[in-house]
Amino acid sequence: MTTLFNRFNLVKQQILQAETFAKRPIGSVQLLAVSKTKPATDIASFYRMGQRHFGESYVQEALEKQKKLASYDITWHFIGPIQSNKSKLIAHHFNWVHSVDRLKIAKRLNDQRPDHISPLNLCLQVNISHESTKSGILLKDLPALIHEIEKFPRLKLRGVMAIPQPIDGFEAQRKPYQQLIQAVQQIKNVPLDTFSFGMTGDLQAAITEGSTIVRIGTALFGEREYPAHASKRAE
Ligand SMILES: *Cc1c(COP(=O)(O)O)cnc(C)c1O
């Protein structure tokens, strides 16, 4: 608990420093606590410190934690790869999705989003490292996908998300984000307000370039024992 508290304060302080360094308004960067593979009890601890936004990557694991934390006023973000057969659960149980990279998935989420809750906040995941194995849409295909998704009434298109290839060095980390922001700014007539950029390793660079949501796992929860799905040990 003390460790979580210290980590929380450290991350908050790093965000504040980066905002100041970048001459951006204090509080303009939102902290998304990435709780994948970590237990509901850790989420509850951060909640008591004031954290409200949590990110999960595995649907089944997330639903188990949501059940345990049903009485908490948490905003849930889905940030993992989306399989078609999981889109309905995502449309029903999350407030945000950061990882949409195909029209087919967007259409399913739109069609499956229940009418009695607000439209699903959505970011498009862009592949800025041009690796064929990575998920994410290529920059050249982004404008067309944006214009299609804008037509969906049950989705609220908020912005873009990116996971650049891990690289050391502040300047090197800034480059892919610069490139992406410039490209997005050239897309006309789309009111986007979200750049979901920055993880534990490149938080400063992402904020310097204009990130509005940083997705932080390790720096808050500690190392993940299993990078892959680990709900079996979630409690
Ligand atoms: C796991 C994950 C994170 C958090 O990564 P850390 O390096 O632990 O901060 C952020 N974004 C996505 C999409 C993730 O899957």
Ligand as a Chemical Component Dictionary entry (heavy atoms), coordinates in Angstrom:
data_LIG
# 
_chem_comp.id                   LIG 
_chem_comp.type                 NON-POLYMER 
_chem_comp.pdbx_formal_charge   0 
_chem_comp.three_letter_code    LIG 
# 
loop_
_chem_comp_atom.comp_id 
_chem_comp_atom.atom_id 
_chem_comp_atom.alt_atom_id 
_chem_comp_atom.type_symbol 
_chem_comp_atom.charge 
_chem_comp_atom.model_Cartn_x 
_chem_comp_atom.model_Cartn_y 
_chem_comp_atom.model_Cartn_z 
_chem_comp_atom.pdbx_ordinal 
LIG C1 C1 C 0 0.384  -2.567 -20.913 1  
LIG C2 C2 C 0 0.057  -1.351 -21.680 2  
LIG C3 C3 C 0 0.419  -0.081 -21.212 3  
LIG C4 C4 C 0 1.200  0.159  -19.935 4  
LIG O1 O1 O 0 2.554  -0.113 -20.140 5  
LIG P1 P1 P 0 3.671  0.211  -19.040 6  
LIG O2 O2 O 0 4.926  0.208  -19.824 7  
LIG O3 O3 O 0 3.589  -0.865 -18.027 8  
LIG O4 O4 O 0 3.375  1.546  -18.469 9  
LIG C5 C5 C 0 0.042  1.009  -21.972 10 
LIG N1 N1 N 0 -0.652 0.881  -23.117 11 
LIG C6 C6 C 0 -1.017 -0.325 -23.591 12 
LIG C7 C7 C 0 -1.786 -0.399 -24.859 13 
LIG C8 C8 C 0 -0.666 -1.465 -22.902 14 
LIG O5 O5 O 0 -1.023 -2.659 -23.405 15 
# 
loop_
_chem_comp_bond.comp_id 
_chem_comp_bond.atom_id_1 
_chem_comp_bond.atom_id_2 
_chem_comp_bond.value_order 
_chem_comp_bond.pdbx_ordinal 
LIG C1 C2 SING 1  
LIG C2 C3 SING 2  
LIG C2 C8 DOUB 3  
LIG C3 C4 SING 4  
LIG C3 C5 DOUB 5  
LIG C4 O1 SING 6  
LIG O1 P1 SING 7  
LIG P1 O2 DOUB 8  
LIG P1 O3 SING 9  
LIG P1 O4 SING 10 
LIG C5 N1 SING 11 
LIG N1 C6 DOUB 12 
LIG C6 C7 SING 13 
LIG C6 C8 SING 14 
LIG C8 O5 SING 15 
# 
